[in-house]
Amino acid sequence: MAKTRTSNKKPEKHLPERTCVACREVKGKREMVRLVRSREGIIIDESGKVSGRGAYLCKASGCWDEGLKGNRLEQVLRCQITPADKKKLEEYKNRL
């Protein structure tokens, strides 16, 4: 019986996808900003490696506005967002 050769093609690398909590659009993990709940408050996790409950927002300012108004982020992160955290997130949004 003859052996069959396998293809020399490398399989495509899996790219993780995440959903924006504001616009509900699915994008690549690296295209989004991760926010993490911690004991110190909300952390902006640019590395994507901080442990803790996280939520993702697109880099579009409209998504940040939508995520910060109301309580959508609070629901996803399961915590209260303090005024200091909200100010920090607004400042980060303005730098995008």
Buried (B, 14 or more C-beta within 10 A) or exposed (E): EEEEEEEEEEEEEEEEEBBBBBBEEEBEEEBBBBBBBBEEBBBBBEEBEBEBEBBBBBEBEEBBEBBBEEEBBBEBBEBEBEEEBBEBBEEBBEEE
